[in-house]
Amino acid sequence: QNRPLFGGGDRPPLAGSDEASSSVPRTKQGLLEQALEYIDHMQEEGIVGDVVLYNCLISTCGRALNLEKAESYFWEMQSLGVEPNSKTYSILIHACLSAKEGEKALQYFRDAREQSGVINAHLCAQAVQAHAMLNTTKTDPGETLEGALKLYRELEIEGVQIDGVASASLISLASDLGYHDRALEILNAISHSAGASERPPPEPFAVAADMCAKQNDIEGAKGILRQIKDNENFLPNHELGASLINAFSKAGDLVTSFEVLEVFLARGIVPNSYSFSGLLYACACAGLPVLALKLYSLAKNTGSVTNDPSLHGVWCSSVLHAYLKTRREKYLNKMEGTEEGDLNVDLYVKKISLDIDERLAPFKGKNSSFSPGSRAGGGLGGADDTKQEIIGGIKQVYRDAVGKGYKPSVKVLDMMLECMCTNFYMERIQKVPDYSFQDTAPNLDVSEGAGLFETTAFALFEEASELGVLPPCVSQSDLEIKVDFRQLTPIVAEVCLLVLLRSLKRRWDSSQGKHDFKSLLLLLPRPSQEEVEEKEEGSVPLVDRKVKSLLRYIGMEYVMVDKDERYGDDCMLCIVRPKTIKKCLSSKPERSFESNVSLAYGTTQEIRADYYL
């Protein structure tokens, strides 16, 4: 027909026009109503739509969750002599699935089977998915699964080409109905049904691997990995790799996690961001910072790093955990491994590390966060060299994350600052027995980190404050500087106090000893009963203990006030007087002050006379 779709001046506004935008809400329901206006006008003009038009109509109704309207157009098109095609049935069944109408979806599928040349692989997958929406209160789940299996076999006998999505839907149905072992049996049958020269579809394997990961079925996941290894024609997809790595890394199985990586790389597949996330998590659990940094470099150089800020945050946290676990457990001077004496794991880690080195070699000097050619890159080397190279790599990971829009939490900042603590800090504060650095006395100058932190920690702290990571915690009046530590973590609280003291020291030096200090009023969080019990066991560092320990360490006496009505019951007050600050910052601090006893004052009002001296 050469007639225009709409004749005359009265017509609905065109979609996307200013008139339509102002008169119709841009929602799925609004778009449906606008589409119906077109159809009404077509009917007035006597225009009969074709199958493409009705497919669009049924799809629009389905998107608006109006199944009744979608069905009415399905029957209307046939009454007008327009025959539905495969796409029509697929769109209508999808609308049934969206409405959770499994029985209706199967009815339309049975109708499609009666039509010649309509059934295809996509419709088969939808039919299997429809079984999951049947009313299982009236039907036994086992019967539902057997019904889907029967349909699947019938379609195979009829010669319908069933793709990986359809077989994956069958395994997903078995899993959703609670038949975990049956799902694995179905997978084995699908795998064996493929000829020796055929390539099995990866989708059912990916669904089964995800099921094993959720059920913590490590043996099942290993069985899937064995099938992949045994079939050289098998080409896994990213979803399969990510699910397998997730299953093994959650179980702490480092070696098998990296076996998945080996299979992928051997078959020319570069893991995606989710696979790398699982591998980095495995490194974090095992305490392998060098390997974690190499993986990060491999991900960057192979284009697997996305622009998702939250993903960058996850990777940054994993690398931090890997390093801090290593340092806390005194593994820094050893070849990387999960347990002392586990030679097989150590050798495997060294092997996979060298394999990654080879793949990073073409990118050497380009977009690299960690140098594989260094001594640390091979997993060996001196403690100090290794530490500095690892920290340099961690800083790059952190910078990349922040550059992508990631806003670190206070906990992540706490871990970053712990990376920048000195070995002396590990010995004195963390009480690590095997460290001994008494031959080199620490520099107690607060401007230089008081021998506890590298000065780069101060820059990182101030940058985090500018990013809005830290809550407002420092304020001052004419008489006092108040620092609220209640929302800070232990190490962040230490660095916060050092940053403040460093600033006061600079003012003192610039004034040539004429600066008038104000009193420090430190609001320390009151530990909960659970924290008190953990504190007695010595397992968890607390903010109040960290702050008071730092003050004693630099020789700064303080007064503790257990309660003050101005600040509530959730905190204790720690007061440092001006003359104490002046004494501490104007001369070399005394390290002998170790008093743990709160002075005998009940409230701040009782010490008002001494408070501002």
Rosetta blueprint (number, residue, H / E / L):
1 Q L
2 N L
3 R L
4 P L
5 L L
6 F L
7 G L
8 G L
9 G L
10 D L
11 R L
12 P L
13 P L
14 L L
15 A L
16 G L
17 S L
18 D H
19 E H
20 A H
21 S H
22 S H
23 S H
24 V L
25 P L
26 R L
27 T L
28 K H
29 Q H
30 G H
31 L H
32 L H
33 E H
34 Q H
35 A H
36 L H
37 E H
38 Y H
39 I H
40 D H
41 H H
42 M H
43 Q H
44 E H
45 E H
46 G L
47 I L
48 V L
49 G L
50 D L
51 V H
52 V H
53 L H
54 Y H
55 N H
56 C H
57 L H
58 I H
59 S H
60 T H
61 C H
62 G H
63 R H
64 A L
65 L L
66 N L
67 L H
68 E H
69 K H
70 A H
71 E H
72 S H
73 Y H
74 F H
75 W H
76 E H
77 M H
78 Q H
79 S H
80 L L
81 G L
82 V L
83 E L
84 P L
85 N L
86 S H
87 K H
88 T H
89 Y H
90 S H
91 I H
92 L H
93 I H
94 H H
95 A H
96 C H
97 L H
98 S H
99 A L
100 K L
101 E L
102 G H
103 E H
104 K H
105 A H
106 L H
107 Q H
108 Y H
109 F H
110 R H
111 D H
112 A H
113 R H
114 E L
115 Q L
116 S L
117 G L
118 V L
119 I L
120 N L
121 A H
122 H H
123 L H
124 C H
125 A H
126 Q H
127 A H
128 V H
129 Q H
130 A H
131 H H
132 A L
133 M L
134 L L
135 N L
136 T L
137 T L
138 K L
139 T L
140 D L
141 P H
142 G H
143 E H
144 T H
145 L H
146 E H
147 G H
148 A H
149 L H
150 K H
151 L H
152 Y H
153 R H
154 E H
155 L H
156 E H
157 I H
158 E L
159 G L
160 V L
161 Q L
162 I L
163 D L
164 G H
165 V H
166 A H
167 S H
168 A H
169 S H
170 L H
171 I H
172 S H
173 L H
174 A H
175 S H
176 D H
177 L L
178 G L
179 Y L
180 H H
181 D H
182 R H
183 A H
184 L H
185 E H
186 I H
187 L H
188 N H
189 A H
190 I H
191 S H
192 H H
193 S H
194 A L
195 G L
196 A L
197 S L
198 E L
199 R L
200 P L
201 P L
202 P H
203 E H
204 P H
205 F H
206 A H
207 V H
208 A H
209 A H
210 D H
211 M H
212 C H
213 A H
214 K H
215 Q H
216 N L
217 D L
218 I H
219 E H
220 G H
221 A H
222 K H
223 G H
224 I H
225 L H
226 R H
227 Q H
228 I H
229 K H
230 D H
231 N L
232 E L
233 N L
234 F L
235 L L
236 P L
237 N L
238 H H
239 E H
240 L H
241 G H
242 A H
243 S H
244 L H
245 I H
246 N H
247 A H
248 F H
249 S H
250 K H
251 A L
252 G L
253 D L
254 L H
255 V H
256 T H
257 S H
258 F H
259 E H
260 V H
261 L H
262 E H
263 V H
264 F H
265 L H
266 A H
267 R L
268 G L
269 I L
270 V L
271 P L
272 N L
273 S H
274 Y H
275 S H
276 F H
277 S H
278 G H
279 L H
280 L H
281 Y H
282 A H
283 C H
284 A H
285 C H
286 A H
287 G L
288 L L
289 P H
290 V H
291 L H
292 A H
293 L H
294 K H
295 L H
296 Y H
297 S H
298 L H
299 A H
300 K H
301 N H
302 T L
303 G L
304 S L
305 V L
306 T L
307 N L
308 D L
309 P H
310 S H
311 L H
312 H H
313 G H
314 V H
315 W H
316 C H
317 S H
318 S H
319 V H
320 L H
321 H H
322 A H
323 Y H
324 L H
325 K H
326 T H
327 R H
328 R H
329 E L
330 K L
331 Y L
332 L L
333 N L
334 K L
335 M L
336 E L
337 G L
338 T L
339 E L
340 E L
341 G L
342 D L
343 L H
344 N H
345 V H
346 D H
347 L H
348 Y H
349 V H
350 K H
351 K H
352 I H
353 S H
354 L H
355 D H
356 I H
357 D H
358 E H
359 R H
360 L H
361 A H
362 P H
363 F H
364 K L
365 G L
366 K L
367 N L
368 S L
369 S L
370 F L
371 S L
372 P L
373 G L
374 S L
375 R L
376 A H
377 G H
378 G H
379 G L
380 L L
381 G L
382 G L
383 A H
384 D H
385 D H
386 T H
387 K H
388 Q H
389 E H
390 I H
391 I H
392 G H
393 G H
394 I H
395 K H
396 Q H
397 V H
398 Y H
399 R H
400 D H
401 A H
402 V H
403 G H
404 K L
405 G L
406 Y L
407 K L
408 P L
409 S L
410 V H
411 K H
412 V H
413 L H
414 D H
415 M H
416 M H
417 L H
418 E H
419 C H
420 M L
421 C E
422 T L
423 N H
424 F H
425 Y H
426 M H
427 E H
428 R H
429 I L
430 Q L
431 K L
432 V L
433 P L
434 D L
435 Y L
436 S L
437 F L
438 Q L
439 D L
440 T L
441 A L
442 P L
443 N L
444 L L
445 D L
446 V H
447 S H
448 E H
449 G L
450 A L
451 G L
452 L L
453 F E
454 E L
455 T L
456 T H
457 A H
458 F H
459 A H
460 L H
461 F H
462 E H
463 E H
464 A H
465 S H
466 E H
467 L L
468 G L
469 V L
470 L L
471 P L
472 P L
473 C L
474 V E
475 S E
476 Q E
477 S L
478 D L
479 L L
480 E E
481 I E
482 K E
483 V E
484 D E
485 F L
486 R L
487 Q L
488 L L
489 T L
490 P H
491 I H
492 V H
493 A H
494 E H
495 V H
496 C H
497 L H
498 L H
499 V H
500 L H
501 L H
502 R H
503 S H
504 L H
505 K H
506 R H
507 R H
508 W H
509 D H
510 S H
511 S L
512 Q L
513 G L
514 K L
515 H L
516 D L
517 F L
518 K L
519 S E
520 L E
521 L E
522 L E
523 L E
524 L E
525 P E
526 R L
527 P L
528 S L
529 Q H
530 E H
531 E H
532 V H
533 E H
534 E H
535 K H
536 E H
537 E H
538 G L
539 S L
540 V L
541 P L
542 L L
543 V H
544 D H
545 R H
546 K H
547 V H
548 K H
549 S H
550 L H
551 L H
552 R H
553 Y H
554 I L
555 G L
556 M L
557 E L
558 Y L
559 V E
560 M E
561 V E
562 D L
563 K L
564 D E
565 E L
566 R L
567 Y L
568 G E
569 D L
570 D L
571 C E
572 M E
573 L E
574 C E
575 I E
576 V E
577 R L
578 P H
579 K H
580 T H
581 I H
582 K H
583 K H
584 C H
585 L H
586 S H
587 S L
588 K L
589 P L
590 E L
591 R L
592 S L
593 F L
594 E L
595 S L
596 N L
597 V L
598 S L
599 L L
600 A L
601 Y L
602 G L
603 T L
604 T H
605 Q H
606 E H
607 I H
608 R H
609 A H
610 D H
611 Y H
612 Y L
613 L L
